Amino acid sequence: MLFFNEMFQAVIGTLTVAPTGNNPVSNIIVASIIGATIAVLAGIFPSFVQGLAAGKAVEAVGRQPEAAGQIRSTLLIGSVVAETGGVYGLLVSLILIFANPFVNMYINAAQTLGL
C-alpha cells in the first residue's frame, strides 16, 4: 500500500509542478488515465474474495459431501455478485480511456465560449 501511495503522490506532484502543457485536453486525458488505473485496481479485491469463498466452499464440501449441490449453487451466486465490482471498474476504465466524455465536454464548452 505504501508503494501505491508514493506512486500516487509522485504523479500528483508532477502534474501540479509541471502540467502537460497549455492544452487542457492533455491534462484531462492524464487525469482520466489515472482514474482508469484506479478503477482497474479496484477489480483486484473481488478476485481475492472469490478465492477465499472457493476455499471455504471446498472445506464445506469436505465436511458435508451430501450438501455439495447447495454449496456449489451458493458459491456461484456469491462469485457472480463479487465479480460485478471488477466488471464495473473495467467498464469505467474503458469509458475513460476510449470514450472520454470530459474531453467532449471541454471542447463543446470551448466552442461555446469562442476559445
PESUL-V92123 format. One record per residue. RES is the residue in one small letter. D_LAST is the distance of its C-alpha to the last C-alpha in Angstrom with 2 decimals. Layout:
RES|D_LAST  RES|D_LAST
//
This chain:
m|42.17  l|41.96  f|40.54  f|37.61  n|36.99  e|36.97  m|34.71  f|32.22  q|32.33  a|31.81  v|28.70  i|27.17  g|28.25  t|26.66  l|23.27  t|23.40  v|24.78  a|23.02  p|19.87  t|18.99  g|16.51  n|13.02  n|11.87  p|11.94  v|13.07  s|16.17  n|16.92  i|16.86  i|19.15  v|21.49  a|21.84  s|22.54  i|25.18  i|26.80  g|26.93  a|28.41  t|30.99  i|32.02  a|32.34  v|34.59  l|36.63  a|37.26  g|39.19  i|41.77  f|43.56  p|44.67  s|46.49  f|48.50  v|49.36  q|50.46  g|52.65  l|54.32  a|54.88  a|56.42  g|58.72  k|59.88  a|60.48  v|62.65  e|64.59  a|65.11  v|66.37  g|68.69  r|70.14  q|70.38  p|70.44  e|71.38  a|67.99  a|65.98  g|64.55  q|63.27  i|61.85  r|60.10  s|58.47  t|57.33  l|55.94  l|53.96  i|52.46  g|51.56  s|49.98  v|47.82  v|46.63  a|46.00  e|44.02  t|41.45  g|39.60  g|39.30  v|38.16  y|35.45  g|34.27  l|34.19  l|32.31  v|29.60  s|29.27  l|29.09  i|26.35  l|24.28  i|24.88  f|24.78  a|22.93  n|20.51  p|19.03  f|16.72  v|14.63  n|14.33  m|13.53  y|10.59  i|9.30  n|10.15  a|8.60  a|5.07  q|6.12  t|7.84  l|5.65  g|3.81  l|0.00
//
